[in-house]
Amino acid sequence: MFSKLIKYSLMLIYLFKKTNLKGLTFKKTDNIVWMKIWGIKFFKEDEFVDYMGVMDALSNNGIKFNISITSKIGHFSNKNIYLRYSRGLDPFEFSNYTQTLHFVCKQLEDQKCKVYPGSSEVLYWENKGFMTQKFFEHNISTPKTFLITSTDEVNTIDLSYPYLIKEEHSSSSDGLHKITSKEDIDKFFAGNDYFSGSKFLIAQELLEMRRDLRVILVGDKVAHFYWRINRSDKWRPTASSFGNDIDFGSFPEQWREFIIEQFQRLNMTTGAFDIAWKNDDLSTTPLILEVSPNYQPNPGVDLSKRNMSYAEYKDKLLFRDSYTNRFVDIVFSIINDQVKYLQKFAK
């Protein structure tokens, strides 16, 4: 507990030291950074780092802005409004919390505001049902996937065991279930009504793979990437919290234009693709597992001379070259790219 407090304090010092706030003004401007602060926990979340990154990027690009912390965001019209994704923006705690932020953004757009992220982009946020529909609509290269709307449909899908079931409103490895038999299906649905708060469950082919590629894109640019590698013989989610390695080696250049073109089909300004190849064979067509407009990037670091995993590096208390400092650096870099790109659409 004490080391976490020290780590967080050091990150805050670094964060405030790094942030350029020269663009902040108390005069009227067309640019508003809306920070809905819902309590002290707000300052412990990644969204706070994101907000500081937005203000830094606006300042670095010579854009004057005001900060608004009011709940009455509906008073604004004809403004450029910058906000960040957060479940804290849904005070009602709906299972489909994406819709609350979508409603806010859409109402602001109806009042002739430019909102970043836009209402259409928000719908991709932790909404695997909407995402899958858009993958189908735009012919995105993805593993065999089915949208399920009832328990009866599960027994009719054309997938061999094992396969994955994903809950519609979930993130990271939450809501991810490996199905190996009919008994797993029965256990999954036993005593649970998964359709009470969702329209869909997603059933997807389970690829034979031990690594995937996280690619963060801004517009037509690859802003960051890294491999997530499972060194074990058994399948498991590739997040570093499961003991997997993070590798910042070479990008599969033969697929760069393909990946960018797939992303641009979705009409998103920024997003993170999770990409895999069958049998980890990079000569085969990339299969896009998911996309998210909101993401937590893993900063690059060389651990070859350190006797620790990436997960251990994250938890290590370091005064120099720490994970938290590097995290702030990469978040600021990506958001700076994003703000530059968004100026094409600003008023």
Secondary structure, DSSP 8 states (H G I E B T S, - for coil): -HHHHHHHHHHHHHHHHH---TTB-SS--SEEEE----SGGGGGSHHHHHHHHHHHHHHHTT--BEEE--S-GGG--S-EEE----GGG-TT--TTTHHHHHHHHHHHHHTT-EEES-HHHHTTTT-HHHHHHHHHHTT---S-EEEE-SHHHHTTS---SSEEEEESS--TTTTEEEE-SHHHHHHHHTT--TTSS-S-EEEEE----SEEEEEEEETTEEEEEEEEE--SSS----SGGGT-EEE-----GGGHHHHHHHHHHTT-SEEEEEEE-GGG-TTS--EEEEEESS---------TTSS--HHHHHH---SSS-HHHHHHHHHHHHHHHHHHHHTTT--
